[in-house]
Amino acid sequence: MSTEGCVHLEKEGAIGHVTLDRPAKHNALTPRMYREIGACCEQVNADPEIHAVVFSGAGERAFCAGSDISALEEYEDFWAWRNRYDYIPPIRALRKPAIAAIKGWALGGGLEVALACDLRVAARSATFAAPEVTLGWNGAGGAAQHMVRLCGYGNAMRYLLTGDRFSAQDALDMGMVEWLVEPGEEVAKAMEIAARIAEHNTVATQAVKSAVRFAMDHPVQSGLSYDNELMSLCFAKNDRDKQQGGG
C-alpha cells in the first residue's frame, strides 16, 4: 500500500487506514498531501478487499490543523488556486464507508476532512474550528455544505461566522460527531466500528452509503425510487454470488 510522502494507506484486514503523517506541523496539509489523499482514496476504491476506511492523524496533538498557510505561496495567483487539486472530492467519492478518528485539533481543512467522512469518533479532548473567516476568506472544502446538513443552520452560521473553537462535547451535541471516547482511544474505536461494518455484505454497505448521500440532495420520492433500484442491485448481486458459490 502507499507508504511514501506524508499520507499513508495501510490495510488491516478488510479495513483501509489512511494516516495524515506530518506531526511536526500538526498534520497541516500541503498541495502534495492533497494529491496523496486523492491517491489513497483511489486505492481504497480499487481494492475489493477493503470494505471500510479510517482516517487519522499522526502524533499526539492533532488530527489535522488545516491547510499549511505557508504552502499557499506555491500558487502563482488566485486562478491557480481556483484550479488546484482538491482533496475533499476524493474523500466524498469513496464508495466504502469512511470514519474519521479525531484527536487534538481538527481545524479548517482538517475539520473539512472529518466532515467529508461518513462517521466521526472524537477524543473528549478534541478541539474543532472553522477559522477561515478570521483570515479573510471562507472554507473551500465543504465546511458550510456539511455543517448545515449535520448541525443545522444556526450552529453552522455560529461557528462559520465567528471562527470560534468548540469542544468535542459541543460537536456531539450538534450532531457533528457520533462517538466520544477517552483520549488515545479514538483510532481503536474507529477501527472497531469499521470492523463491524466490514462484516456486512459490501454491496449492501455501499448501497446504504449511496442511498443516504442521495437523500441529502434529492426529494423523498426520487430517493424512494433510488432505494428500490439499489435494493434490486443488491438482490441481483447476491443471487449471482449464490449461483457462483460465493459469499
Secondary structure per residue as TSV (DSSP state, phi and psi in degrees):
chain	resnum	aa	ss	phi	psi
A	1	M	-	360.0	177.5
A	2	S	-	-67.3	126.1
A	3	T	-	-129.1	-8.0
A	4	E	S	-90.1	164.6
A	5	G	T	74.9	-157.1
A	6	C	T	-107.2	3.8
A	7	V	E	-127.3	123.1
A	8	H	E	-118.8	142.0
A	9	L	E	-116.9	122.4
A	10	E	E	-121.0	151.2
A	11	K	E	-110.9	123.5
A	12	E	E	-119.3	93.1
A	13	G	T	66.1	-125.0
A	14	A	T	-93.3	13.2
A	15	I	E	-115.0	130.8
A	16	G	E	-90.8	137.6
A	17	H	E	-123.3	109.3
A	18	V	E	-97.3	123.7
A	19	T	E	-116.0	126.2
A	20	L	E	-81.7	114.1
A	21	D	-	-122.2	74.6
A	22	R	-	-142.1	58.4
A	23	P	G	-62.4	-29.3
A	24	A	G	-63.7	-24.2
A	25	K	G	-112.6	23.7
A	26	H	T	56.3	33.4
A	27	N	T	61.3	26.5
A	28	A	-	-61.0	141.0
A	29	L	B	-87.5	139.2
A	30	T	-	-116.0	164.3
A	31	P	H	-54.8	-36.5
A	32	R	H	-62.2	-41.1
A	33	M	H	-67.6	-31.5
A	34	Y	H	-54.8	-47.2
A	35	R	H	-71.2	-34.3
A	36	E	H	-65.9	-38.7
A	37	I	H	-61.0	-45.2
A	38	G	H	-60.9	-41.0
A	39	A	H	-65.1	-40.6
A	40	C	H	-63.6	-40.5
A	41	C	H	-64.5	-38.5
A	42	E	H	-63.8	-40.1
A	43	Q	H	-64.4	-40.4
A	44	V	H	-61.4	-47.1
A	45	N	H	-63.8	-34.3
A	46	A	H	-82.6	-14.9
A	47	D	-	-95.9	108.7
A	48	P	T	-67.6	-14.8
A	49	E	T	-82.2	-15.4
A	50	I	-	-91.3	121.4
A	51	H	-	-106.9	-18.1
A	52	A	E	-155.8	162.1
A	53	V	E	-137.7	141.8
A	54	V	E	-116.0	136.0
A	55	F	E	-109.7	133.2
A	56	S	E	-145.8	170.2
A	57	G	E	-114.8	144.1
A	58	A	S	-77.4	162.1
A	59	G	S	82.2	-172.1
A	60	E	S	-107.0	-14.3
A	61	R	S	-105.8	-16.2
A	62	A	E	-154.6	143.8
A	63	F	E	-72.2	-56.7
A	64	C	E	-168.9	125.9
A	65	A	-	-86.2	12.6
A	66	G	-	100.7	-168.2
A	67	S	B	-73.9	143.1
A	68	D	-	-71.6	109.8
A	69	I	G	-59.3	-37.0
A	70	S	G	-63.7	-25.9
A	71	A	G	-72.8	-15.8
A	72	L	G	-63.2	-20.7
A	73	E	G	-66.9	-13.9
A	74	E	G	-69.1	-19.0
A	75	Y	S	-91.1	130.1
A	76	E	S	-64.1	-40.5
A	77	D	S	-158.7	-175.4
A	78	F	H	-63.5	-30.1
A	79	W	H	-69.0	-39.2
A	80	A	H	-64.3	-38.5
A	81	W	H	-64.9	-45.0
A	82	R	H	-56.7	-37.7
A	83	N	T	-99.3	18.8
A	84	R	S	-67.6	165.4
A	85	Y	-	-76.0	126.3
A	86	D	-	-103.8	129.0
A	87	Y	S	-84.4	-14.1
A	88	I	H	-75.2	-45.4
A	89	P	H	-53.7	-40.8
A	90	P	H	-62.4	-34.4
A	91	I	H	-67.5	-44.0
A	92	R	H	-66.2	-25.8
A	93	A	T	-83.4	-2.5
A	94	L	-	-60.8	127.9
A	95	R	S	-82.2	-25.4
A	96	K	S	-86.1	147.4
A	97	P	-	-57.6	136.8
A	98	A	E	-120.5	135.3
A	99	I	E	-125.0	129.4
A	100	A	E	-94.5	130.5
A	101	A	E	-107.0	106.7
A	102	I	E	-109.4	127.9
A	103	K	-	-132.7	158.2
A	104	G	B	58.1	-135.5
A	105	W	E	-82.9	134.0
A	106	A	E	-129.2	88.5
A	107	L	E	-118.7	144.5
A	108	G	T	53.4	-118.5
A	109	G	H	-62.0	-28.0
A	110	G	H	-67.6	-40.9
A	111	L	H	-60.6	-40.3
A	112	E	H	-67.5	-34.0
A	113	V	H	-61.3	-46.8
A	114	A	H	-62.0	-41.8
A	115	L	H	-68.7	-27.7
A	116	A	H	-74.3	-17.4
A	117	C	S	-76.1	171.2
A	118	D	S	-88.1	-32.1
A	119	L	E	-138.1	155.0
A	120	R	E	-137.4	130.1
A	121	V	E	-112.0	128.4
A	122	A	E	-125.1	139.5
A	123	A	E	-67.2	146.4
A	124	R	T	-60.7	-22.3
A	125	S	T	-90.4	1.1
A	126	A	-	-66.8	150.7
A	127	T	E	-128.3	134.9
A	128	F	E	-119.1	152.1
A	129	A	E	-170.4	153.4
A	130	A	-	-119.7	81.9
A	131	P	T	-85.3	6.6
A	132	E	H	-55.9	-37.0
A	133	V	H	-61.5	-30.3
A	134	T	H	-72.5	-14.5
A	135	L	H	-99.0	-6.8
A	136	G	T	102.4	15.4
A	137	W	S	-147.5	-179.1
A	138	N	-	-110.0	162.5
A	139	G	-	-72.2	133.7
A	140	A	S	-101.2	2.7
A	141	G	S	-105.6	20.7
A	142	G	S	100.0	8.8
A	143	A	H	-58.0	-46.2
A	144	A	H	-63.9	-43.7
A	145	Q	H	-64.9	-42.8
A	146	H	H	-80.2	-39.7
A	147	M	H	-64.1	-42.3
A	148	V	H	-64.6	-31.6
A	149	R	H	-77.4	-37.3
A	150	L	H	-84.1	-37.8
A	151	C	H	-114.0	-10.6
A	152	G	-	92.2	161.4
A	153	Y	H	-61.1	-49.0
A	154	G	H	-62.5	-46.2
A	155	N	H	-66.2	-40.0
A	156	A	H	-61.3	-47.0
A	157	M	H	-65.5	-38.2
A	158	R	H	-56.7	-50.3
A	159	Y	H	-87.3	-27.3
A	160	L	H	-75.9	-33.1
A	161	L	H	-82.4	-30.3
A	162	T	H	-92.7	-28.3
A	163	G	-	74.2	7.9
A	164	D	-	-64.4	149.6
A	165	R	-	-81.2	153.6
A	166	F	E	-142.2	157.5
A	167	S	E	-86.4	169.7
A	168	A	H	-62.8	-36.5
A	169	Q	H	-64.3	-41.4
A	170	D	H	-59.5	-44.0
A	171	A	H	-62.0	-40.5
A	172	L	H	-64.4	-46.1
A	173	D	H	-62.0	-32.4
A	174	M	H	-82.1	-12.7
A	175	G	T	89.4	15.4
A	176	M	S	-81.8	-33.6
A	177	V	-	-121.0	157.0
A	178	E	S	-106.4	-22.7
A	179	W	E	-138.8	140.9
A	180	L	E	-113.8	138.6
A	181	V	E	-135.7	168.9
A	182	E	-	-68.9	149.2
A	183	P	T	-53.9	135.0
A	184	G	T	95.0	-11.2
A	185	E	-	-103.5	-0.5
A	186	E	H	-67.0	-40.3
A	187	V	H	-69.1	-43.3
A	188	A	H	-60.8	-40.7
A	189	K	H	-66.6	-43.3
A	190	A	H	-62.7	-40.5
A	191	M	H	-65.8	-37.6
A	192	E	H	-62.3	-44.3
A	193	I	H	-65.8	-43.4
A	194	A	H	-60.7	-38.8
A	195	A	H	-64.9	-38.5
A	196	R	H	-63.9	-43.3
A	197	I	H	-64.6	-40.4
A	198	A	H	-66.5	-18.3
A	199	E	T	-71.4	-22.2
A	200	H	S	-81.1	164.1
A	201	N	-	-56.7	128.6
A	202	T	H	-66.7	-34.0
A	203	V	H	-64.4	-39.1
A	204	A	H	-65.8	-45.9
A	205	T	H	-66.5	-38.0
A	206	Q	H	-70.2	-32.8
A	207	A	H	-66.3	-42.5
A	208	V	H	-60.1	-47.1
A	209	K	H	-60.2	-45.7
A	210	S	H	-62.2	-40.1
A	211	A	H	-65.6	-43.6
A	212	V	H	-68.1	-42.0
A	213	R	H	-61.7	-40.1
A	214	F	H	-62.0	-39.4
A	215	A	H	-63.0	-27.3
A	216	M	T	-70.3	-20.2
A	217	D	T	-121.8	1.0
A	218	H	S	-135.6	156.7
A	219	P	-	-68.6	163.4
A	220	V	H	-58.5	-44.2
A	221	Q	H	-61.9	-41.1
A	222	S	H	-64.3	-38.8
A	223	G	H	-64.2	-39.4
A	224	L	H	-63.2	-40.6
A	225	S	H	-65.3	-39.9
A	226	Y	H	-65.6	-42.7
A	227	D	H	-56.6	-42.8
A	228	N	H	-64.3	-41.5
A	229	E	H	-64.7	-40.9
A	230	L	H	-65.1	-40.1
A	231	M	H	-65.8	-38.1
A	232	S	H	-62.3	-40.0
A	233	L	H	-62.3	-42.8
A	234	C	H	-60.8	-45.2
A	235	F	H	-59.7	-44.3
A	236	A	H	-63.6	-43.2
A	237	K	H	-65.5	-42.8
A	238	N	H	-65.2	-41.4
A	239	D	H	-61.9	-42.0
A	240	R	H	-64.0	-41.2
A	241	D	H	-62.7	-40.1
A	242	K	H	-64.4	-41.3
A	243	Q	H	-65.0	-32.0
A	244	Q	T	-91.7	-1.4
A	245	G	T	79.0	16.7
A	246	G	-	-88.5	177.0
A	247	G	-	-90.0	360.0
